[in-house]
Amino acid sequence: MHYAVKYKIDHAQELLLAKGAYIGGEDLFGDLPISEMDSFLLEKHLDSCVTNNDRKPGDEDYEVRINFSNFIPPAHKPNYAKPELVPFNGLPYEDEMRPIVRMAQSSSTKRLLRHPVISSILLLKWLKLICFFYINLLICTIFFVAFTAYVVFCYGREDAPFKLFFYFLSLAGWIYLVARELIQFLLNMRVYVRSVENGMEVLLILASGAVLMREFGDETRRVASACVILLSALEFTLLVGTLPVLSISTHMVMLKTVSKNFLKCLVLYSIILLAFAFSFYTLFRVSGTTPKNESTTDQTADGEGGDDQFNQFGEVPLALMKTAVMLTGEFEAANIKFQQSSLSYFIFALFLFFVSIVLFNLMNGLAVSDTTTIKAESEIIGITQKVFLINKYENALKTSKPIRCITERMAWLFPSNSLQLFSSKQPLKYIAVKPNQSNAIMISSLVPRYAQDVEKGDLELDKKLEEDGLLQRNTKYGTECCIMPCLGNMDGKIVKYALEILHSRHENVGSVEYRLSRMEQNVERMALEQIELRKLMQSLVTSLQSKS
């Protein structure tokens, strides 16, 4: 497959895909076939993976079958496996989410995430992962609520009611956060260090731990409380933003994208803002200082003096802050002393034009453009967020040497292979959906991997499907966990898309059959005309011979 993709041999790619070639295998350079594969060729093959059971669409037993053969990682042979790559506790070395993550990262194949084959895999993965995600969300929600209540109402107060309750609840949540981040760090240190969100979580853990472990003085306590509340609120917002709900994920992507672009724009134009701030400080600051006995006569005088210092750019930090405030449109020009120099009018007019009009509207237009683009691709963005979320949790639940003892003891609750769809022994190759039975998901009797070779595997699998039928898994679906019940219905959008593919294929087949029938009629008519022409020629020859 790698050679066929590299040398752009489309016919070979189609044959290999039809035989069930795996599209997520890495070569020596870490490249995947799906990275350079033509997206239209891949879409055509994925369309062929959606079939039905030859029943009419209105029948009760009408089924839409989806084939996952190209996403099943190959089984590693023990004779060729390296010791360090031997699977632990049944967990395959191959990453099932790798090809889908690579599709989500590519601009050309990202649109294929909506395809029923890909969406079905993501849905089945999500059904397996849903308990882990919501348990983490519930624990973090309890921690953030309890910790915020403790900091706001109880921190630094001895007689506050429910202080011990909020304290121990916050402490339990803090211990959970420490354990979660430590496990993620041990699993993949390089990826963990590079993540900005992980850095913010570590900062939150350190700050909240300092608040929980000791009580500071009044001034330090106020600053620490304000910082911790902001950090916890931001972290909770990011956590809620990972919910696989279209509107929530879209708004979170908008927030991140617009914030990132605003920061880039501010960094680029910060030179102009600094230049104006220093210019205003040089022009408008009052030379000399006011004696303290005159400036501190009463509180009103102090307040007015502070306002004058701020509006007259009395110090460099105040000048920078005043310029940043003026960027938003709040000038208070009546309090600015223009009598210092006639050039001050010209520089202030330049600031009005270049900063408050041009730069501010440019940044607003950039935000509107980003928002419009994200809304236009909201569905793809929502699926992409789900891909990254599933991949994150799946990698976090994989075993590694530092935490094997933990995973062995928790295997009764969360088995190491609980997120697998394509296990090394019995991979799930087909599923079926019954559109007329509330989109019920049906699975086949799992066939051992040895029966799924290139020549005989498909035949044996089809035979078992015909004999056993497609049986709905009516026990706990997915996680094999003692917490979550069965969730066995396919998303309506996926079913609708699959039915559209089948309908378009039926129309194409119908149009081809119609053209073939028309061609047959034309051939028959031409044959009849040829026979008549031959008869006329024979009669003409006969008449000529009789005259001669």
C-alpha positions as CSV (number, residue, x, y, z in Angstrom):
1,M,0.0,0.0,0.0
2,H,2.9,2.4,0.8
3,Y,4.4,1.9,-2.6
4,A,1.1,2.2,-4.4
5,V,0.4,5.5,-2.7
6,K,3.9,6.8,-3.1
7,Y,3.9,6.2,-6.9
8,K,0.3,7.2,-7.4
9,I,-0.9,3.8,-8.8
10,D,-4.6,4.3,-8.4
11,H,-5.6,0.9,-9.7
12,A,-3.3,-0.9,-7.2
13,Q,-4.6,1.2,-4.4
14,E,-8.2,0.3,-5.3
15,L,-7.4,-3.4,-5.4
16,L,-5.5,-3.3,-2.1
17,L,-8.3,-1.3,-0.4
18,A,-10.9,-3.8,-1.7
19,K,-8.8,-6.6,-0.2
20,G,-8.9,-4.9,3.2
21,A,-5.4,-3.4,3.3
22,Y,-4.7,-1.5,6.6
23,I,-4.4,2.3,6.0
24,G,-2.9,3.1,9.3
25,G,0.5,1.3,9.1
26,E,3.6,3.4,9.5
27,D,6.7,3.1,7.5
28,L,10.3,3.6,8.7
29,F,9.8,7.4,8.4
30,G,6.6,7.4,10.4
31,D,4.4,8.2,7.3
32,L,1.0,6.6,6.8
33,P,-0.6,5.6,3.5
34,I,-3.6,7.8,4.3
35,S,-1.4,10.9,4.5
36,E,-0.7,11.0,0.8
37,M,-3.7,9.1,-0.5
38,D,-6.1,10.9,-2.9
39,S,-9.1,11.9,-0.8
40,F,-11.5,11.3,-3.7
41,L,-10.2,7.8,-4.2
42,L,-10.5,7.1,-0.5
43,E,-14.0,8.5,-0.4
44,K,-15.0,6.3,-3.3
45,H,-13.7,3.2,-1.5
46,L,-15.4,4.2,1.8
47,D,-18.7,4.6,-0.1
48,S,-18.3,1.0,-1.3
49,C,-17.9,-0.1,2.4
50,V,-21.5,0.9,3.0
51,T,-23.9,-1.8,1.7
52,N,-27.4,-3.2,2.6
53,N,-29.0,-6.6,2.9
54,D,-30.9,-6.4,-0.4
55,R,-34.2,-5.7,1.3
56,K,-36.5,-2.8,0.5
57,P,-35.9,0.4,2.5
58,G,-39.4,0.2,4.0
59,D,-39.0,-3.4,5.3
60,E,-38.7,-3.9,9.0
61,D,-35.5,-6.0,8.6
62,Y,-33.8,-3.6,6.2
63,E,-30.1,-3.2,7.3
64,V,-27.3,-0.9,6.4
65,R,-24.0,-2.7,6.8
66,I,-20.7,-0.9,7.4
67,N,-17.3,-2.5,6.7
68,F,-14.3,-1.6,8.9
69,S,-11.8,-4.0,7.3
70,N,-9.4,-1.2,6.3
71,F,-9.1,0.1,9.9
72,I,-8.2,-3.3,11.5
73,P,-4.6,-3.2,12.6
74,P,-2.6,-6.3,11.6
75,A,-1.9,-8.9,14.2
76,H,1.8,-9.0,15.3
77,K,3.4,-12.3,14.7
78,P,5.3,-13.5,17.8
79,N,8.2,-14.8,15.7
80,Y,9.0,-11.3,14.4
81,A,7.9,-9.1,17.4
82,K,10.5,-7.3,19.4
83,P,10.5,-8.0,23.1
84,E,9.8,-4.3,24.0
85,L,6.8,-4.3,21.6
86,V,5.0,-7.4,23.0
87,P,1.4,-6.5,23.9
88,F,0.7,-6.2,27.6
89,N,-2.6,-7.8,28.9
90,G,-4.1,-8.1,25.5
91,L,-3.5,-4.5,24.4
92,P,-2.3,-4.3,20.8
93,Y,0.7,-2.4,19.8
94,E,-1.1,-0.8,16.9
95,D,-3.0,2.4,17.6
96,E,-6.6,2.1,16.3
97,M,-7.1,5.9,16.3
98,R,-3.9,6.6,14.4
99,P,-5.4,6.8,10.8
100,I,-8.4,8.8,11.9
101,V,-6.3,11.3,13.9
102,R,-4.1,11.7,10.8
103,M,-7.2,12.4,8.7
104,A,-8.3,15.0,11.2
105,Q,-4.9,16.7,11.0
106,S,-5.0,16.9,7.1
107,S,-7.0,19.6,5.4
108,S,-7.7,17.4,2.4
109,T,-9.1,14.4,4.2
110,K,-10.7,16.2,7.2
111,R,-14.0,16.4,5.3
112,L,-14.2,12.5,5.3
113,L,-14.7,12.5,9.1
114,R,-18.4,12.9,8.3
115,H,-18.4,9.7,6.3
116,P,-20.5,6.9,7.9
117,V,-17.6,4.5,8.2
118,I,-15.4,7.0,10.1
119,S,-18.4,8.4,12.1
120,S,-19.5,4.9,13.1
121,I,-16.0,4.1,14.5
122,L,-16.0,7.3,16.4
123,L,-19.4,6.6,17.8
124,L,-18.5,3.1,18.9
125,K,-15.3,4.4,20.5
126,W,-17.3,7.1,22.2
127,L,-19.8,4.6,23.6
128,K,-16.8,2.8,25.1
129,L,-15.3,5.9,26.5
130,I,-18.3,7.8,27.7
131,C,-18.1,6.5,31.3
132,F,-14.5,7.6,31.7
133,F,-15.2,11.0,30.3
134,Y,-18.2,11.7,32.5
135,I,-16.6,10.4,35.6
136,N,-13.7,12.8,35.1
137,L,-16.2,15.6,34.3
138,L,-18.2,14.9,37.5
139,I,-15.2,14.7,39.8
140,C,-13.7,17.9,38.3
141,T,-17.0,19.7,38.6
142,I,-17.3,18.8,42.3
143,F,-13.8,19.9,42.9
144,F,-14.2,23.3,41.1
145,V,-17.5,24.1,42.9
146,A,-16.2,23.0,46.3
147,F,-12.9,24.8,45.9
148,T,-14.4,28.0,44.7
149,A,-16.9,28.0,47.6
150,Y,-14.0,27.3,50.1
151,V,-11.8,30.1,48.7
152,V,-14.6,32.7,48.5
153,F,-16.6,32.0,51.7
154,C,-14.3,30.0,54.0
155,Y,-10.6,30.8,53.3
156,G,-9.1,32.9,56.2
157,R,-12.3,32.7,58.3
158,E,-12.4,30.5,61.4
159,D,-16.1,30.7,62.0
160,A,-17.3,30.0,58.5
161,P,-20.0,27.3,58.2
162,F,-19.2,24.1,56.2
163,K,-15.5,25.1,56.1
164,L,-14.3,21.5,56.9
165,F,-16.8,20.1,54.4
166,F,-15.6,22.2,51.5
167,Y,-12.0,21.8,52.6
168,F,-12.0,18.0,52.6
169,L,-14.0,17.9,49.4
170,S,-11.5,20.2,47.7
171,L,-8.6,18.2,49.1
172,A,-10.1,14.9,47.6
173,G,-10.5,16.6,44.2
174,W,-7.0,18.0,44.4
175,I,-5.6,14.5,45.1
176,Y,-7.5,13.2,42.1
177,L,-6.1,16.0,39.8
178,V,-2.5,15.2,41.0
179,A,-2.9,11.5,40.3
180,R,-4.5,12.2,36.9
181,E,-1.7,14.6,35.8
182,L,1.0,12.3,37.2
183,I,-0.4,9.3,35.2
184,Q,-0.6,11.4,32.0
185,F,3.0,12.6,32.6
186,L,4.3,9.1,33.0
187,L,2.4,7.8,29.9
188,N,3.9,10.3,27.5
189,M,6.3,12.9,28.9
190,R,7.2,14.5,25.7
191,V,3.7,15.3,24.6
192,Y,2.7,16.3,28.1
193,V,5.4,18.9,28.4
194,R,4.6,20.5,25.1
195,S,0.9,21.0,25.9
196,V,-0.1,24.5,27.2
197,E,-3.2,23.2,28.8
198,N,-1.2,20.7,30.8
199,G,1.0,23.5,32.0
200,M,-2.0,25.4,33.1
201,E,-3.3,22.4,35.0
202,V,0.0,22.0,36.8
203,L,0.0,25.7,37.7
204,L,-3.6,25.2,39.1
205,I,-2.5,22.2,41.1
206,L,0.4,24.1,42.6
207,A,-1.6,27.2,43.4
208,S,-4.6,25.3,44.8
209,G,-2.3,23.1,46.8
210,A,-0.6,26.2,48.4
211,V,-4.0,27.6,49.3
212,L,-5.2,24.3,50.8
213,M,-2.0,23.5,52.7
214,R,-1.5,26.9,54.5
215,E,-3.2,30.2,55.2
216,F,-1.3,33.3,54.2
217,G,-1.5,36.9,55.4
218,D,-4.4,39.1,54.4
219,E,-2.8,40.8,51.4
220,T,-1.2,37.6,50.1
221,R,-4.4,35.7,50.7
222,R,-6.4,38.1,48.5
223,V,-4.0,37.8,45.6
224,A,-3.7,34.0,45.9
225,S,-7.5,33.6,46.1
226,A,-8.1,35.8,43.0
227,C,-5.4,34.0,41.0
228,V,-6.7,30.5,42.0
229,I,-10.3,31.4,41.2
230,L,-9.4,32.6,37.8
231,L,-7.2,29.5,37.1
232,S,-9.9,27.1,38.2
233,A,-12.6,28.9,36.2
234,L,-10.5,28.9,33.1
235,E,-9.6,25.2,33.5
236,F,-13.3,24.3,34.1
237,T,-14.3,26.2,31.0
238,L,-11.8,24.3,28.9
239,L,-13.0,21.0,30.4
240,V,-16.7,21.8,29.6
241,G,-15.5,22.8,26.1
242,T,-14.4,19.2,25.5
243,L,-18.0,18.0,25.6
244,P,-18.8,16.4,22.2
245,V,-21.8,18.7,21.8
246,L,-21.7,20.6,18.5
247,S,-22.6,24.1,19.9
248,I,-20.2,23.8,22.9
249,S,-17.2,22.5,20.9
250,T,-17.8,25.1,18.2
251,H,-17.8,28.0,20.6
252,M,-14.7,26.7,22.4
253,V,-12.9,26.5,19.1
254,M,-14.1,30.1,18.4
255,L,-12.7,31.3,21.7
256,K,-9.3,29.6,21.2
257,T,-8.9,30.7,17.6
258,V,-10.0,34.3,18.1
259,S,-7.8,34.6,21.2
260,K,-4.8,33.2,19.4
261,N,-5.2,35.5,16.4
262,F,-5.8,38.6,18.7
263,L,-2.6,37.8,20.5
264,K,-0.7,37.5,17.2
265,C,-2.1,40.8,16.0
266,L,-1.3,42.5,19.3
267,V,2.3,41.2,19.3
268,L,2.7,42.5,15.7
269,Y,1.3,46.0,16.4
270,S,2.7,46.3,20.0
271,I,5.6,48.4,18.6
272,I,3.1,51.1,17.5
273,L,1.2,51.0,20.8
274,L,4.5,51.3,22.8
275,A,5.6,54.2,20.6
276,F,2.3,56.1,21.3
277,A,2.5,55.3,25.0
278,F,6.0,56.7,25.3
279,S,5.0,59.7,23.2
280,F,2.0,60.5,25.4
281,Y,4.2,60.1,28.5
282,T,6.7,62.5,27.1
283,L,4.1,65.1,25.9
284,F,1.4,65.0,28.5
285,R,3.1,64.3,31.8
286,V,3.3,67.2,34.3
287,S,6.8,68.3,35.0
288,G,7.8,68.4,38.6
289,T,6.1,66.8,41.6
290,T,3.4,68.1,43.9
291,P,4.3,68.4,47.6
292,K,2.8,65.7,49.7
293,N,1.3,68.1,52.3
294,E,-0.7,69.7,49.5
295,S,-1.7,66.5,47.6
296,T,-2.9,64.6,50.6
297,T,-5.2,67.1,52.3
298,D,-8.2,64.7,52.1
299,Q,-9.5,61.6,50.4
300,T,-11.2,63.5,47.6
301,A,-8.0,65.3,46.7
302,D,-6.2,61.9,46.7
303,G,-8.8,60.5,44.3
304,E,-8.7,63.4,42.0
305,G,-4.9,63.4,42.0
306,G,-4.9,59.7,41.1
307,D,-7.3,60.3,38.2
308,D,-5.1,63.2,37.0
309,Q,-2.0,61.0,37.2
310,F,-3.8,58.4,35.1
311,N,-5.2,60.8,32.5
312,Q,-2.0,62.9,32.3
313,F,0.3,59.9,31.7
314,G,2.2,60.7,34.9
315,E,4.3,57.5,35.0
316,V,5.4,54.9,32.4
317,P,3.2,52.0,33.7
318,L,0.2,54.4,33.9
319,A,1.0,55.6,30.4
320,L,1.0,52.0,29.1
321,M,-2.2,51.2,30.8
322,K,-3.9,54.4,29.6
323,T,-2.9,53.7,26.0
324,A,-4.3,50.2,26.2
325,V,-7.6,51.6,27.6
326,M,-7.7,54.2,24.8
327,L,-7.3,51.3,22.3
328,T,-10.8,50.1,23.4
329,G,-12.3,53.6,22.7
330,E,-12.3,55.0,26.2
331,F,-10.4,58.3,25.7
332,E,-11.6,60.8,28.4
333,A,-10.1,63.5,26.1
334,A,-11.5,66.3,28.3
335,N,-9.1,65.4,31.1
336,I,-6.0,65.3,28.8
337,K,-3.9,68.5,28.9
338,F,-3.2,69.5,25.3
339,Q,-1.6,72.9,26.4
340,Q,1.8,71.4,26.7
341,S,2.6,71.4,23.0
342,S,0.8,72.1,19.7
343,L,2.3,68.9,18.4
344,S,0.2,67.0,20.9
345,Y,-2.9,67.6,18.8
346,F,-1.3,66.0,15.8
347,I,0.0,63.0,17.6
348,F,-3.4,62.4,19.3
349,A,-5.1,62.6,15.9
350,L,-2.7,60.1,14.5
351,F,-3.5,57.8,17.4
352,L,-7.2,58.2,16.8
353,F,-6.8,57.3,13.1
354,F,-4.2,54.5,13.2
355,V,-5.1,52.8,16.5
356,S,-8.6,53.4,17.5
357,I,-10.1,53.3,14.0
358,V,-7.8,51.3,11.7
359,L,-6.2,48.8,14.2
360,F,-9.3,48.3,16.4
361,N,-11.5,47.6,13.4
362,L,-8.9,45.4,11.8
363,M,-8.9,43.2,14.9
364,N,-12.7,43.1,15.0
365,G,-12.8,42.2,11.4
366,L,-10.3,39.4,12.0
367,A,-12.5,38.0,14.8
368,V,-15.6,38.2,12.6
369,S,-13.8,36.4,9.8
370,D,-12.6,33.6,12.1
371,T,-16.1,33.2,13.6
372,T,-17.7,33.0,10.2
373,T,-15.2,30.4,9.0
374,I,-15.6,28.3,12.1
375,K,-19.4,28.4,11.9
376,A,-19.3,27.3,8.3
377,E,-17.3,24.2,9.3
378,S,-19.0,23.7,12.7
379,E,-19.9,20.0,12.1
380,I,-16.3,19.1,10.9
381,I,-14.9,21.0,13.8
382,G,-17.1,19.2,16.3
383,I,-16.1,15.8,14.9
384,T,-12.4,16.8,14.9
385,Q,-12.7,17.8,18.6
386,K,-14.2,14.4,19.3
387,V,-11.4,12.6,17.5
388,F,-8.7,14.4,19.5
389,L,-10.7,13.8,22.8
390,I,-11.1,10.1,22.1
391,N,-7.4,9.8,21.2
392,K,-6.4,11.7,24.3
393,Y,-8.4,9.4,26.7
394,E,-7.4,6.3,24.8
395,N,-3.7,7.1,25.1
396,A,-4.2,7.9,28.8
397,L,-5.8,4.5,29.4
398,K,-3.0,2.6,27.7
399,T,-0.6,0.8,29.9
400,S,3.1,1.7,30.4
401,K,5.8,0.2,32.6
402,P,5.6,2.8,35.5
403,I,1.8,2.2,36.0
404,R,1.4,-1.5,35.1
405,C,0.8,-2.4,38.8
406,I,-2.1,0.1,38.9
407,T,-3.7,-1.2,35.7
408,E,-3.5,-4.8,36.8
409,R,-5.3,-4.1,40.1
410,M,-8.0,-2.0,38.4
411,A,-8.5,-4.5,35.5
412,W,-11.8,-5.7,37.1
413,L,-13.2,-2.2,36.7
414,F,-11.5,-0.9,33.6
415,P,-10.0,-3.7,31.5
416,S,-6.9,-2.7,29.5
417,N,-8.7,-3.7,26.3
418,S,-12.0,-2.0,27.2
419,L,-11.6,0.6,24.4
420,Q,-10.7,-1.8,21.6
421,L,-12.9,-2.3,18.6
422,F,-10.4,-4.4,16.6
423,S,-8.8,-6.7,19.2
424,S,-5.9,-8.9,18.3
425,K,-7.9,-12.1,18.5
426,Q,-11.5,-11.2,17.4
427,P,-11.7,-7.8,15.5
428,L,-15.0,-6.3,14.7
429,K,-15.2,-6.2,10.9
430,Y,-18.9,-5.4,10.3
431,I,-21.7,-3.7,12.0
432,A,-25.3,-3.3,10.8
433,V,-27.8,-0.6,11.5
434,K,-31.6,-1.1,11.3
435,P,-33.1,2.3,10.2
436,N,-36.6,1.0,10.8
437,Q,-35.9,-0.2,14.3
438,S,-34.8,3.1,15.9
439,N,-31.4,2.9,14.3
440,A,-30.4,-0.1,16.4
441,I,-26.8,-1.1,16.2
442,M,-26.3,-4.8,15.4
443,I,-23.0,-6.6,15.6
444,S,-22.0,-10.0,14.1
445,S,-20.6,-13.0,15.9
446,L,-17.0,-12.1,16.2
447,V,-14.8,-14.2,13.9
448,P,-11.2,-15.1,15.0
449,R,-8.5,-13.2,13.2
450,Y,-7.0,-16.3,11.6
451,A,-10.2,-16.8,9.6
452,Q,-9.9,-13.3,8.0
453,D,-7.1,-13.9,5.5
454,V,-7.2,-12.4,2.0
455,E,-8.5,-15.4,0.2
456,K,-10.9,-17.2,2.7
457,G,-11.6,-14.7,5.5
458,D,-14.3,-12.8,3.8
459,L,-16.1,-15.9,2.6
460,E,-16.1,-17.5,6.0
461,L,-17.2,-14.3,7.7
462,D,-20.1,-13.9,5.3
463,K,-21.1,-17.5,5.8
464,K,-21.2,-16.9,9.6
465,L,-23.2,-13.8,9.1
466,E,-25.8,-15.7,7.1
467,E,-26.0,-18.5,9.5
468,D,-26.0,-16.6,12.8
469,G,-27.5,-13.4,11.6
470,L,-26.7,-10.1,13.1
471,L,-27.3,-10.2,16.8
472,Q,-27.7,-7.1,18.9
473,R,-25.4,-6.9,21.9
474,N,-28.0,-6.5,24.6
475,T,-25.5,-6.6,27.6
476,K,-23.3,-3.7,28.5
477,Y,-22.1,-2.2,25.3
478,G,-18.7,-0.9,24.8
479,T,-16.8,-0.3,28.0
480,E,-17.3,-3.7,29.5
481,C,-17.4,-1.7,32.7
482,C,-19.7,-2.2,35.7
483,I,-20.9,1.4,35.6
484,M,-22.5,2.3,32.2
485,P,-25.6,0.6,30.7
486,C,-26.1,-0.3,27.1
487,L,-26.2,2.4,24.5
488,G,-27.1,0.7,21.2
489,N,-28.5,3.3,18.8
490,M,-26.7,4.9,15.9
491,D,-26.7,8.6,15.4
492,G,-29.5,9.7,13.0
493,K,-27.1,11.9,10.9
494,I,-24.8,8.9,10.3
495,V,-27.8,6.8,9.2
496,K,-29.1,9.5,6.9
497,Y,-25.7,10.0,5.2
498,A,-25.4,6.2,4.7
499,L,-28.9,6.0,3.1
500,E,-27.9,8.9,0.8
501,I,-24.8,6.9,-0.3
502,L,-26.9,3.8,-1.0
503,H,-29.6,5.9,-2.8
504,S,-27.0,7.6,-5.0
505,R,-25.4,4.3,-5.8
506,H,-28.9,2.9,-6.8
507,E,-29.5,5.9,-9.0
508,N,-26.1,5.4,-10.7
509,V,-26.8,1.7,-11.2
510,G,-30.3,2.5,-12.5
511,S,-28.9,5.1,-15.0
512,V,-26.3,2.6,-16.2
513,E,-28.9,-0.1,-16.7
514,Y,-31.2,2.4,-18.5
515,R,-28.4,3.3,-20.9
516,L,-27.5,-0.4,-21.4
517,S,-31.1,-1.1,-22.2
518,R,-31.3,1.8,-24.7
519,M,-28.1,0.6,-26.3
520,E,-29.6,-2.9,-26.6
521,Q,-32.7,-1.5,-28.3
522,N,-30.6,0.5,-30.7
523,V,-28.5,-2.5,-31.6
524,E,-31.7,-4.6,-32.2
525,R,-33.1,-1.8,-34.4
526,M,-29.9,-1.6,-36.3
527,A,-29.9,-5.4,-36.8
528,L,-33.5,-5.2,-38.1
529,E,-32.6,-2.4,-40.5
530,Q,-29.6,-4.3,-41.7
531,I,-31.8,-7.3,-42.4
532,E,-34.3,-5.1,-44.4
533,L,-31.4,-3.5,-46.2
534,R,-30.0,-6.9,-47.1
535,K,-33.5,-8.0,-48.5
536,L,-33.7,-4.8,-50.6
537,M,-30.2,-5.5,-52.0
538,Q,-31.1,-9.0,-52.8
539,S,-34.3,-7.9,-54.5
540,L,-32.4,-5.3,-56.5
541,V,-29.8,-7.8,-57.6
542,T,-32.5,-10.3,-58.6
543,S,-34.4,-7.6,-60.7
544,L,-31.1,-6.7,-62.4
545,Q,-30.3,-10.3,-63.3
546,S,-33.8,-10.9,-64.7
547,K,-33.5,-7.8,-67.0
548,S,-30.2,-8.9,-68.3
